[in-house]
């Protein structure tokens, strides 16, 4: 993810700091002052780039989902079976989540927050939703509500990363494909 590591520009430093702090303290447990200190900038600098905390968090969510959408678009091969695409994409998203474990924590917190931006959240994930919806209409995946399918797909990603923090699950050379296959079996119509 672009928001990870040393960041040269101040806006990037702000978003990186917010990502770190949200995963430590939660969406409502952080202040602009905390973000400024973590980013090593003056607090007023944040307001040069963002109107308020909500706008900053929305921008962070947009950046992360854009990168995930780009990954999905790069990995999706329309001439291959949906199952093969699913396993490849799911496996790569898991690797992204393992490499920067702040990302799934932030996505989970932000996506389920009580903010008034549910339309924006859906719009940002439209490429992923569209692929799942097409597979559902084509009878490839179970005819569950779209949100239920997304929960069955994304939930295991987040759970594996979280469990990996407390166990050696992710420190071993895990067979990511094995987990992707299990997730596929949960949503497959056949």
QUIFEN-V795222 format. One record per pair of residues at least 12 apart in sequence whose ideal C-beta (glycine too) atoms are under 6 Angstrom apart, sorted by the first residue. I is the first residue (numbers start at 1). J is the second residue. Records with the same first field share a line. If there is no record, write none. Layout:
BEGIN
I = J, J
END
This chain:
BEGIN
1 = 67, 100, 103
3 = 15, 16, 19
4 = 100
10 = 41, 45
11 = 49
13 = 39
14 = 39, 46
15 = 60
17 = 35, 38, 39
18 = 35, 60
19 = 102, 106
21 = 34, 38
22 = 106
23 = 102, 105
27 = 109, 113
32 = 46, 53
61 = 110
62 = 124
65 = 124, 125
69 = 127
72 = 89, 127, 128
75 = 88, 89, 92
82 = 135, 140
83 = 184
86 = 184
87 = 180, 184
90 = 180, 183
91 = 176, 177, 180
94 = 157, 176
97 = 157, 161
98 = 170
101 = 161
104 = 158, 161
108 = 158
132 = 149
133 = 146
139 = 189
140 = 189
141 = 187, 189
142 = 187, 189
149 = 187
152 = 186, 187
156 = 183
END
